[in-house]
Amino acid sequence: MNELQRHVDEVISNFGGYWRPFEMLAALMEELGELSEALLALEGPKGSGSLEEVNEEIGDVMFALTCIANHYGIDILEALAESIEKYKSRDRHRWKVEAT
């Protein structure tokens, strides 16, 4: 478990422990909805949002995701590194923009 995950684990332990997996998933989905709202407010037609709100919601999503990873003993940095490698090989042609 990396340092940030240990810190989240300490916070959650002080709160009395982790929720059940489906409760944590529901919390993650709620946070994703709030991130969607923040992005829409920032980038949408009204443009009334702020980057600070997006930053806060990304932190909340990461916290909720870290709780799930901790529950299952998954190192999120290792999982992310594996995903990066997957995208680098599997989708390497997908992201290139052709010159016109």
C-alpha positions as CSV (number, residue, x, y, z in Angstrom):
1,M,0.0,0.0,0.0
2,N,1.4,3.4,-1.0
3,E,1.7,6.4,1.4
4,L,-1.5,8.1,0.2
5,Q,-3.4,4.8,0.6
6,R,-2.0,4.4,4.1
7,H,-3.2,7.9,5.0
8,V,-6.7,7.2,3.7
9,D,-6.7,4.0,5.7
10,E,-5.7,5.9,8.8
11,V,-8.6,8.4,8.3
12,I,-11.1,5.7,7.6
13,S,-9.9,3.6,10.6
14,N,-10.5,6.7,12.8
15,F,-14.0,6.9,11.4
16,G,-14.7,3.3,12.4
17,G,-13.7,1.3,9.3
18,Y,-14.7,0.9,5.7
19,W,-18.2,0.6,4.4
20,R,-19.3,-2.5,2.5
21,P,-18.1,-2.6,-1.1
22,F,-21.5,-1.7,-2.7
23,E,-21.8,1.2,-0.3
24,M,-18.4,2.4,-1.3
25,L,-19.3,2.0,-5.0
26,A,-22.4,4.1,-4.4
27,A,-20.3,6.8,-2.7
28,L,-17.9,6.7,-5.7
29,M,-20.8,7.1,-8.1
30,E,-22.2,10.0,-6.1
31,E,-18.8,11.7,-6.3
32,L,-18.6,11.1,-10.0
33,G,-21.9,12.8,-10.4
34,E,-20.6,15.8,-8.4
35,L,-17.5,15.9,-10.7
36,S,-19.8,15.9,-13.7
37,E,-21.8,18.8,-12.3
38,A,-18.6,20.7,-11.6
39,L,-17.3,20.1,-15.1
40,L,-20.6,21.1,-16.6
41,A,-20.6,24.3,-14.6
42,L,-17.1,25.1,-15.6
43,E,-17.3,24.2,-19.3
44,G,-21.0,24.4,-20.0
45,P,-22.9,27.3,-21.6
46,K,-23.2,29.3,-18.4
47,G,-19.5,28.9,-17.5
48,S,-20.4,29.6,-13.8
49,G,-18.1,26.9,-12.3
50,S,-14.6,27.1,-11.1
51,L,-11.4,25.0,-11.4
52,E,-11.3,24.8,-7.6
53,E,-14.7,23.0,-7.6
54,V,-13.3,20.5,-10.2
55,N,-10.2,20.0,-8.1
56,E,-12.2,19.3,-5.0
57,E,-14.4,16.8,-6.8
58,I,-11.5,15.0,-8.3
59,G,-10.0,14.7,-4.8
60,D,-13.3,13.3,-3.6
61,V,-13.4,10.7,-6.4
62,M,-9.9,9.7,-5.7
63,F,-10.7,9.3,-2.0
64,A,-13.7,7.1,-2.7
65,L,-11.7,5.0,-5.2
66,T,-8.8,4.7,-2.8
67,C,-11.3,3.3,-0.2
68,I,-12.3,0.6,-2.6
69,A,-8.7,-0.2,-3.5
70,N,-7.8,-0.4,0.2
71,H,-10.7,-2.7,1.0
72,Y,-9.4,-5.2,-1.6
73,G,-5.7,-4.7,-0.9
74,I,-5.0,-3.2,-4.4
75,D,-2.2,-0.7,-4.8
76,I,-3.7,2.0,-6.9
77,L,-0.4,3.2,-8.2
78,E,0.4,-0.2,-9.5
79,A,-3.1,-0.5,-11.0
80,L,-2.6,2.9,-12.7
81,A,0.9,1.9,-14.0
82,E,-0.6,-1.3,-15.5
83,S,-3.4,0.7,-17.2
84,I,-0.9,3.2,-18.6
85,E,1.0,0.3,-20.2
86,K,-2.2,-1.2,-21.5
87,Y,-3.2,2.1,-23.1
88,K,0.3,2.7,-24.5
89,S,0.2,-0.6,-26.4
90,R,-3.4,-1.2,-27.1
91,D,-4.5,2.3,-28.0
92,R,-1.3,3.8,-29.3
93,H,-2.8,4.5,-32.8
94,R,-6.1,5.7,-31.4
95,W,-4.8,8.9,-29.9
96,K,-2.6,10.1,-32.8
97,V,-4.0,13.0,-34.7
98,E,-3.3,13.0,-38.4
99,A,-1.9,16.2,-40.0
100,T,-4.3,17.7,-42.5
